[in-house]
């Protein structure tokens, strides 16, 4: 059974819920959400003496588990499912502990569950439409929002951070994992796997369900459209959503005459309370009272005249109501009384009189309708919006109904209930009991308390406390006489004699306080000792930044040493905060050592301090010169600065160095040594002291790059390049930063200057296809360019890549520069050897402040992992870098292409042109054999390094899939994959790959998609049927330029010697594109190639009849050339 409830109170391990019809239930903490239960199950048992967990601990901690008091405010409405109903007598619920009041006692019998998987179990994916409301649990916190658990298979919810701020979550910055929230569906993605939701309270409250596919998708709390079908004395009968039955009892109808306010056939909006199960047809209980419709707590005018107060504040438990009027009698259940306009109360039949009443009559007797009685508030039915009252005289005469009414320090009388060895239990009034501990039996210890305190004896309760005044706030405080006597050094008897009323007491400290009752417990302030603060006296309220504290080192973690100050307070000591000179200090103090530190910052949420043992912090007046300064942020670093730190981690792409508490620097593999070192990891270990220079500082991302290599003057010079250092005609090295349709953006190596190389500056051949040349470039390609022009006002640079701009000497000098090495003066890197045998920290350079370039830092981490990444090696062929686009395409073809031995061709005319291009390049390579022997040998080595590692020809499906992950938009790779399948006779597999390529390639890459379509047409022409070829042709014509596809198919048929079909295709194309001179020209060339001169001549007059006058000249010239 699913039901709507309202949170009454929150216990440490359970929720108390108010249900319809004056019922109460409880929800164990393990039945709130699956995520919260998982956190509780995985939480380790904390030892009393264990320190707080360090930041690096990945396991769950108490701080990560949300507190029920923070996520469930009293008055919140929840959707629940009944999980258990305990029979009378079996009311023990371990999560509730001992019942403190009647509400907790009444809630023990019914157990509920709020887990979305159970509450939303009957909701299907098709029910998730805009406006549908349901409960969800926070599953995880992502970069842009929260992933929610809706309890529906294969569907997850998403709540953005921006939308979460609209929810009724108070000042919570982030919702904790496991929190339960009410959401309203905004939209669901096309694949139906993600549902975007809103938590705006108005949206959730006003969302109405107008139609539904199944009765199981109607959840409690849903606002529905209903039709009144009958008005009866007990309430209304409704038709819900046109199909299902519903009822509203009088407790959930608006005040007033039911027959006057509601008519048969009237349409009303009501909120579902619960489903009446089992029932056929399905029926629901609903409510139309204002506070349920608005999903807000019930408000009422107080008995003292206050307005708009909550029900508990307006009528607290124990309040006496002088006159309430009986308005309705339920013979076997009780009375309904009117307290004020719009507010009713319920008196159970057992609370009508102290004597047994078997039944009630509405027309006769002492409690008939219209009679007025005196009543007392004994409780609240929050969801029904009414009060729980009692007419019993014994209840009206009680002094206390609950413990909260007892005033601290009040002198009262009570009846002894029982005496045990541990305490005396006294009945104060009704259900309120008190306990007296043995040290409060009398002023002196009683040897035989059983003689004085016998059951049934009335005892006057006194307290061994002195009531004092703390001016000017007039706050009542309790001070132990023993504590005051010890402070003054007198006996207790002497203190009672000397202590006078209105005497002022000084040096008092608050021990505990109770703001609700307006009193505090105080004690005398202890005498101060001129020494370091004792561990027991430390607390977060008194500790201040800059204070010196003492503690013991517990262990070492990723953030440094964990220092225990007290049983509940700890601190972290970062290695860079231990000393001013890393050579002489102890960056990692031994475990169990005692140290003295100064407080740098305080994290009160985690109860953790940030500490420092630097002498410059502890003794600022006596501090000597600081050799290793503190690094608090990236603003403390600058390029070229020499710094020292400790290795935090040795990773595959390099090492990470701790420079400060919040600053780590990365050192790439190529920046570790001047020379190539194969086994570089063996030279480094965690917590090792190293020295390096700052290569670059990214202030936005707060990232720092360092180098251990010696100073490279040429590289340093390049790093300082500015616009003023450049001139027109200068030749520079760079990399392709971005590729556009109109050209390339090139970034100059060693600087952040970039400029445009227009596509017209790529090739010396004016007839070359520059679009093809642009496609041959990839981002991060290394190139050599010449500066054509510099606009210093607009800070724009124009580059050129034409081969005519360069000579062979330009590339040789570039190689010589790359081969040059520098000395080892100013060696950086390891300061403390791993074995701690020798210390090389004094071998630093005199030019430590020389700036270091940033050009070598721009490479990818994958390049750094290569063991062959030597400083003198160039990772690509110089000819490829500076050649035209056609040359680059040729080199790629020579190294990567798969040759098709079965005569299969992917394109017709284009393949022939590519073959000619390859032949031309081979001749060019033969002419270059006269170069220097040394340079040729170096290039052969470079080809060996790169070809084997990066351009190895794919030989299996796995190889192709791996390569395609890196270049999903490359039609070249997709077509090779297709040809590979055809070589092993997997025709159907090749078709699937082609279709997959068309779905994968980005829609902006039109040329790439066209290449795949042409390949697919070739495949169908060679291996398919006429029907499959025609279907593929029509599909390709719809997705691409239709004329281009028509001509490509005709060319394919012509090349495959299917001349008759090619002729038909040309005729078909001319009929469809009769206004195109190109179509007629190619048709004529088709006839001429076949020797059909007469047919070619006949095309001329036909074309002239269809073409416009401006296009006829091209046809006539073509005809003259053919003759």
Secondary structure, DSSP 8 states (H G I E B T S, - for coil): -EEEEEEEEE-SSEEEEEETTTEEEEEEGGGS-HHHHHHHHH-----TT-----TT--S--GGGS--HHHH--TT-EEEEEEEEE--TT----TTT-S--SHHHHHTTSEEEE--HHHHTTT--GGG--TT-EEEEEEEEE-SSEEEEE-SSTT-EEEEEHHHHTTSS-TT-SS--TT-EEEEEEEEE-TTSSEEEEE--HHHHHH-EE---S-GGG--TT-EEEEEEEEEETTEEEEEETTTEEEEEEGGGS-SS-HHHH--TT-EEEEEEEEEESS-SS-EEEEE--HHHHTT---EE--TTS--SEEHHHHS-TT-EEEEEEEEEEETTTEEEEEEETTEEEEEEGGGS-SS------SSSSTT-TT-EEEEEEEEEETTTTEEEEE--HHHHH-S-SSGGGS-TT--EEEEEEEE-SSEEEEEEETTEEEEEEGGGS-SS--S-HHHH--TT-EEEE--S-EEEEETTTTEEEEE-HHHHHHHHT--HHHHHHH--TT----SEEEEEEETTTTEEEEEE-----SSS--GGG--TTT--TT-EEEEEEEEEETTEEEEE-SSS-EEEE-GGGS-S-TTTS-SS--TT-EEEEEEEEEETTTTEEEEE--HHHH-TTT----SS----SGGG--TT-EEEEEEEEEETTEEEEE-SSS-EEEEEGGGT-SS--SS-GGG--TT-EEEEEEEEEETTTTEEEEE-S---HHHHHHHT--GGG--TT-EEEEEEEEEETTEEEEEETTSS-EEEEEGGGS-S-TTS-HHHHHHT--TT-EEEEEEEEEETTTTEEEEE--GGG--HHHHHHHHHHHH-----TT--EESB-TT-S-B-TT---TTTTS----GGGGS-HHHHH-TT--TT--SS-HHHHHS-HHHHHHHHHHHH----TTS--S-SHHHHHHHHHHHHHHHHHHHGGGS-HHHHHHHHHHHHHHHHHHS----SHHHHHHHHHH-TT-HHHHHHHHHHHHHTT-HHHHHHHHHHHHHHS-TT-HHHHHHHHHHHHHHHHHHS-HHHHHHHHHHHHHHS-HHHHHHHHHHHHHHTT-HHHHHHHHHHHHHH-TT-HHHHHHHHHHHHHTT-HHHHHHHHHHHHHHS-HHHHHHHHHHHHHH-
